[in-house]
Amino acid sequence: MNMKILTPSVPGRVFIFILLNIWRFYTASETYAGIKIVKTVAMNFLTSTDPS
């Protein structure tokens, strides 16, 4: 059995590592932006309702 097929090369590992970090950062920033938008919309809705 050839072990070279099962273990990725070093550049391959580095590429996968970078890709995972970019993906993690992207999803984290997306979540942060989503929370910010929801908070802004909620505040606008609460302040726009007429208290009377």
VMD Tcl script that builds the backbone (N, CA, C; Angstrom):
set m [mol new atoms 156]
animate dup $m
set s [atomselect $m all]
$s set {name element resname resid chain x y z} {
  {N N MET 1 A 0.846 -1.200 0.000}
  {CA C MET 1 A 0.000 0.000 0.000}
  {C C MET 1 A 0.884 1.255 0.000}
  {N N ASN 2 A 0.570 2.159 -0.858}
  {CA C ASN 2 A 1.377 3.379 -0.978}
  {C C ASN 2 A 0.866 4.430 0.005}
  {N N MET 3 A 1.715 4.834 0.951}
  {CA C MET 3 A 1.307 5.796 1.984}
  {C C MET 3 A 1.285 7.231 1.469}
  {N N LYS 4 A 1.934 7.474 0.325}
  {CA C LYS 4 A 1.973 8.836 -0.211}
  {C C LYS 4 A 0.576 9.320 -0.605}
  {N N ILE 5 A -0.295 8.419 -0.984}
  {CA C ILE 5 A -1.653 8.784 -1.396}
  {C C ILE 5 A -2.462 9.252 -0.182}
  {N N LEU 6 A -2.248 8.603 0.965}
  {CA C LEU 6 A -3.046 8.909 2.151}
  {C C LEU 6 A -2.614 10.199 2.840}
  {N N THR 7 A -1.318 10.496 2.822}
  {CA C THR 7 A -0.842 11.706 3.500}
  {C C THR 7 A -0.645 12.816 2.474}
  {N N PRO 8 A -1.329 13.952 2.648}
  {CA C PRO 8 A -1.164 15.049 1.695}
  {C C PRO 8 A 0.220 15.674 1.807}
  {N N SER 9 A 0.669 16.275 0.730}
  {CA C SER 9 A 1.985 16.918 0.739}
  {C C SER 9 A 1.969 18.129 1.658}
  {N N VAL 10 A 3.138 18.633 1.978}
  {CA C VAL 10 A 3.243 19.790 2.876}
  {C C VAL 10 A 2.552 21.018 2.278}
  {N N PRO 11 A 2.780 21.369 1.000}
  {CA C PRO 11 A 2.040 22.514 0.441}
  {C C PRO 11 A 0.528 22.303 0.480}
  {N N GLY 12 A 0.102 21.061 0.296}
  {CA C GLY 12 A -1.325 20.756 0.377}
  {C C GLY 12 A -1.867 21.008 1.768}
  {N N ARG 13 A -1.107 20.596 2.778}
  {CA C ARG 13 A -1.522 20.826 4.172}
  {C C ARG 13 A -1.596 22.313 4.477}
  {N N VAL 14 A -0.604 23.067 4.026}
  {CA C VAL 14 A -0.576 24.513 4.264}
  {C C VAL 14 A -1.776 25.168 3.599}
  {N N PHE 15 A -2.087 24.745 2.380}
  {CA C PHE 15 A -3.225 25.309 1.652}
  {C C PHE 15 A -4.527 25.037 2.386}
  {N N ILE 16 A -4.710 23.801 2.848}
  {CA C ILE 16 A -5.927 23.439 3.588}
  {C C ILE 16 A -6.014 24.235 4.882}
  {N N PHE 17 A -4.873 24.402 5.571}
  {CA C PHE 17 A -4.839 25.163 6.818}
  {C C PHE 17 A -5.255 26.615 6.590}
  {N N ILE 18 A -4.716 27.225 5.544}
  {CA C ILE 18 A -5.062 28.620 5.222}
  {C C ILE 18 A -6.536 28.717 4.850}
  {N N LEU 19 A -7.012 27.762 4.060}
  {CA C LEU 19 A -8.413 27.762 3.632}
  {C C LEU 19 A -9.350 27.669 4.832}
  {N N LEU 20 A -9.026 26.790 5.788}
  {CA C LEU 20 A -9.858 26.646 6.982}
  {C C LEU 20 A -9.871 27.923 7.808}
  {N N ASN 21 A -8.720 28.575 7.934}
  {CA C ASN 21 A -8.667 29.820 8.703}
  {C C ASN 21 A -9.455 30.933 8.035}
  {N N ILE 22 A -9.374 31.031 6.711}
  {CA C ILE 22 A -10.156 32.040 5.982}
  {C C ILE 22 A -11.643 31.760 6.179}
  {N N TRP 23 A -12.045 30.488 6.064}
  {CA C TRP 23 A -13.448 30.116 6.223}
  {C C TRP 23 A -13.939 30.445 7.632}
  {N N ARG 24 A -13.110 30.157 8.640}
  {CA C ARG 24 A -13.490 30.427 10.029}
  {C C ARG 24 A -13.669 31.932 10.249}
  {N N PHE 25 A -12.753 32.722 9.720}
  {CA C PHE 25 A -12.837 34.181 9.869}
  {C C PHE 25 A -14.062 34.721 9.137}
  {N N TYR 26 A -14.323 34.175 7.935}
  {CA C TYR 26 A -15.456 34.643 7.135}
  {C C TYR 26 A -16.772 34.358 7.849}
  {N N THR 27 A -16.940 33.158 8.366}
  {CA C THR 27 A -18.193 32.815 9.049}
  {C C THR 27 A -18.348 33.625 10.328}
  {N N ALA 28 A -17.240 33.880 11.035}
  {CA C ALA 28 A -17.308 34.685 12.258}
  {C C ALA 28 A -17.720 36.117 11.934}
  {N N SER 29 A -17.166 36.691 10.876}
  {CA C SER 29 A -17.510 38.068 10.520}
  {C C SER 29 A -18.936 38.148 9.995}
  {N N GLU 30 A -19.389 37.106 9.289}
  {CA C GLU 30 A -20.772 37.071 8.802}
  {C C GLU 30 A -21.738 37.058 9.983}
  {N N THR 31 A -21.439 36.251 10.985}
  {CA C THR 31 A -22.294 36.175 12.170}
  {C C THR 31 A -22.327 37.516 12.883}
  {N N TYR 32 A -21.165 38.159 13.014}
  {CA C TYR 32 A -21.084 39.458 13.682}
  {C C TYR 32 A -21.902 40.493 12.923}
  {N N ALA 33 A -21.784 40.504 11.597}
  {CA C ALA 33 A -22.538 41.456 10.778}
  {C C ALA 33 A -24.033 41.185 10.898}
  {N N GLY 34 A -24.417 39.915 10.921}
  {CA C GLY 34 A -25.825 39.558 11.053}
  {C C GLY 34 A -26.407 40.020 12.371}
  {N N ILE 35 A -25.668 39.841 13.453}
  {CA C ILE 35 A -26.125 40.277 14.778}
  {C C ILE 35 A -26.254 41.797 14.796}
  {N N LYS 36 A -25.285 42.489 14.188}
  {CA C LYS 36 A -25.313 43.951 14.143}
  {C C LYS 36 A -26.550 44.451 13.401}
  {N N ILE 37 A -26.863 43.806 12.272}
  {CA C ILE 37 A -28.028 44.211 11.474}
  {C C ILE 37 A -29.307 43.979 12.261}
  {N N VAL 38 A -29.437 42.824 12.889}
  {CA C VAL 38 A -30.644 42.507 13.667}
  {C C VAL 38 A -30.808 43.500 14.809}
  {N N LYS 39 A -29.725 43.834 15.500}
  {CA C LYS 39 A -29.804 44.801 16.599}
  {C C LYS 39 A -30.244 46.169 16.097}
  {N N THR 40 A -29.690 46.594 14.969}
  {CA C THR 40 A -30.041 47.899 14.403}
  {C C THR 40 A -31.511 47.942 14.008}
  {N N VAL 41 A -31.972 46.897 13.345}
  {CA C VAL 41 A -33.378 46.841 12.925}
  {C C VAL 41 A -34.287 46.829 14.146}
  {N N ALA 42 A -33.933 46.061 15.166}
  {CA C ALA 42 A -34.746 45.992 16.382}
  {C C ALA 42 A -34.805 47.349 17.072}
  {N N MET 43 A -33.677 48.038 17.164}
  {CA C MET 43 A -33.657 49.360 17.801}
  {C C MET 43 A -34.493 50.358 17.007}
  {N N ASN 44 A -34.384 50.314 15.687}
  {CA C ASN 44 A -35.174 51.214 14.849}
  {C C ASN 44 A -36.663 50.941 15.022}
  {N N PHE 45 A -37.022 49.671 15.094}
  {CA C PHE 45 A -38.429 49.310 15.260}
  {C C PHE 45 A -38.950 49.778 16.616}
  {N N LEU 46 A -38.166 49.556 17.663}
  {CA C LEU 46 A -38.602 49.935 19.011}
  {C C LEU 46 A -38.702 51.449 19.172}
  {N N THR 47 A -37.803 52.187 18.567}
  {CA C THR 47 A -37.829 53.644 18.711}
  {C C THR 47 A -38.845 54.290 17.777}
  {N N SER 48 A -39.258 53.568 16.724}
  {CA C SER 48 A -40.207 54.162 15.777}
  {C C SER 48 A -41.662 53.956 16.205}
  {N N THR 49 A -41.918 53.024 17.119}
  {CA C THR 49 A -43.300 52.787 17.542}
  {C C THR 49 A -43.797 53.959 18.382}
  {N N ASP 50 A -45.025 54.331 18.153}
  {CA C ASP 50 A -45.609 55.478 18.860}
  {C C ASP 50 A -46.042 55.039 20.254}
  {N N PRO 51 A -45.543 55.670 21.295}
  {CA C PRO 51 A -45.893 55.238 22.658}
  {C C PRO 51 A -47.350 55.519 23.041}
  {N N SER 52 A -48.013 56.428 22.342}
  {CA C SER 52 A -49.382 56.782 22.751}
  {C C SER 52 A -50.413 55.748 22.380}
}
mol reanalyze $m
mol bondsrecalc $m
mol representation Tube
mol addrep $m
